[in-house]
Amino acid sequence: MKRALSKRSLTRLALVPAAATVFTMIPLAGSAFAAGCHDTGCENKGPVSMGCDADGHTVLVGEVYSDNGGRTDYELRWSNKCWAGWARTGDSKWAATISVEKWNPDRTKLITRRTVTIKNGQHDWTNMVGGKGYMVRACATEKSTGNTDCTRFVGTDS
């Protein structure tokens, strides 16, 4: 004796192909679609959450000193895939503020600055600045003394 399928069973069967289609369209980590932003679309977004850290590389390194000999290392990082940059601490034994700055091409106008405060011993990074045709640099300010150091400017066209 054959039994007829209920409406509920038919609905379940109809959902299986739809669910399979949706899951096959979701990109996996490490795929060509891993970067979640590009160029100015990366403004004020996190390099890790957007996948830009995957091909991120250190362009320049700087260090700022406290009066008692403490040092905070910081880096200007860049992702070619995302065409965006950010600042990151390397070795921070002291409290500091790090930032990445985006300036107009002749460095007469600050367009945007992304900043993060680092606690003693913490490793962290700023959100990103993106876009072609700008000058970027990273800076760090040691918290207790106000001593500040910045990397040189780097053009975002190269």
C-alpha positions in Angstrom: 0.0 0.0 0.0 1.5 3.3 -1.1 1.2 6.3 1.2 0.8 9.8 -0.1 3.3 12.4 1.0 2.0 15.1 3.3 2.3 18.8 2.6 4.9 19.0 5.3 7.1 16.3 3.7 6.7 18.0 0.3 7.8 21.3 1.8 10.9 19.7 3.4 11.8 18.1 0.1 11.5 21.4 -1.7 13.8 23.2 0.7 16.7 20.8 0.3 17.8 22.0 -3.2 17.3 25.7 -2.1 19.5 25.2 1.0 22.2 23.5 -1.1 22.2 26.4 -3.6 22.6 29.0 -0.8 25.5 27.1 0.9 27.4 26.7 -2.4 27.4 30.4 -2.9 29.0 31.3 0.4 32.8 31.9 -0.2 35.1 30.0 2.1 38.0 31.5 3.9 41.1 31.6 1.8 39.2 31.7 -1.5 39.5 34.5 -4.0 36.5 36.2 -2.4 38.0 36.4 1.1 38.6 40.2 1.0 35.5 42.0 2.2 36.3 45.4 0.9 38.5 47.3 -1.6 39.9 50.8 -2.0 37.8 53.5 -0.3 35.2 50.8 0.6 37.7 49.7 3.3 37.5 53.1 5.1 37.2 52.6 8.9 36.9 48.8 8.6 39.0 46.3 10.5 41.8 44.6 8.5 41.2 41.2 10.1 37.4 41.2 9.9 37.6 42.2 6.2 40.3 39.6 5.4 42.8 42.3 4.4 45.4 41.0 6.8 45.8 37.9 4.7 48.1 39.6 2.3 49.0 42.5 4.6 52.7 43.3 4.8 54.8 45.7 6.8 55.8 48.7 4.7 57.6 50.8 7.4 58.4 50.3 11.1 58.7 53.0 13.8 59.4 53.3 17.5 58.5 55.8 20.2 60.3 56.0 23.5 59.2 56.9 27.0 61.5 58.9 29.3 62.5 55.9 31.3 63.7 53.9 28.2 60.5 52.0 27.4 59.7 51.5 23.8 56.6 50.9 21.6 57.2 49.5 18.2 54.6 50.2 15.5 54.1 49.4 11.8 52.5 50.8 8.8 50.8 47.8 7.1 49.4 47.6 3.6 47.1 45.1 1.7 47.5 45.1 -2.1 44.3 42.9 -2.4 42.2 45.5 -0.5 44.3 48.6 -1.5 44.2 49.8 2.1 46.5 50.4 5.0 46.5 50.4 8.8 48.8 50.8 11.8 49.7 47.9 14.1 51.8 47.6 17.2 54.7 45.2 17.1 56.1 45.2 20.6 54.3 47.5 23.0 55.6 47.3 26.6 54.1 50.7 27.4 50.7 52.4 27.0 50.5 54.3 23.7 48.2 55.5 21.0 48.8 54.4 17.4 47.2 55.9 14.3 47.2 55.6 10.5 46.7 58.9 8.6 45.6 59.6 5.1 46.6 62.9 3.6 46.1 64.6 0.2 48.9 64.1 -2.4 50.9 67.2 -1.4 50.5 66.5 2.3 48.8 69.8 3.1 45.5 68.4 4.3 44.8 65.5 6.7 41.9 63.6 5.2 41.3 61.0 7.9 43.0 59.5 11.0 42.2 56.1 12.5 43.4 55.7 16.1 43.5 53.0 18.7 44.8 53.2 22.3 47.2 50.4 23.4 47.5 49.2 27.0 50.8 48.0 28.5 51.8 44.8 26.7 48.8 44.8 24.3 49.0 44.0 20.6 46.4 45.8 18.4 45.7 47.6 15.2 43.7 50.5 13.8 40.9 50.4 11.4 41.9 51.0 7.8 42.3 53.9 5.4 41.9 53.2 1.7 42.0 54.6 -1.8 44.5 55.5 -4.6 46.2 58.9 -4.9 46.8 59.6 -1.3 49.8 59.7 1.1 49.6 57.5 4.3 51.8 57.2 7.4 51.6 55.6 10.8 52.2 57.4 14.1 52.6 56.5 17.7 52.3 58.6 20.9 53.7 57.3 24.2 51.0 57.8 26.7 52.9 59.0 29.8 55.2 61.5 28.1 53.3 62.5 24.9 56.4 61.7 22.9 55.3 61.1 19.3 57.0 59.5 16.3 55.7 59.0 12.7 56.9 57.0 9.8 57.6 58.8 6.5 54.8 59.2 4.1 54.1 56.5 1.5 52.1 57.1 -1.7 49.1 54.8 -2.3 49.6 54.7 -6.0 52.7 52.5 -5.9 
